[in-house]
């Protein structure tokens, strides 16, 4: 991981606030180009923790970048995974 816990928490708060307020945000990798997959999943885990603390419930999981063509286009070699909550 390239990011420390405080940065992970700050980015999670920023991204979730943008979601809740329906605001655009610049790509976080613009300011943190050394971010890796572990960092991204740590931010996602913190966002999930915040949502669950407010009473959200996990209702499903999701996968993205599942086609080989899209993975190649995006420069990744594996799908990404996330969660869905009831809100």
PyMOL commands that set and color helices and strands:
alter all, ss='L'
color gray80, all
select helices_A, chain A and resi 5-20+28-31+37-53+68-74
alter helices_A, ss='H'
color red, helices_A
select strands_A, chain A and resi 58-64+80-85
alter strands_A, ss='S'
color yellow, strands_A
deselect
rebuild
show_as cartoon
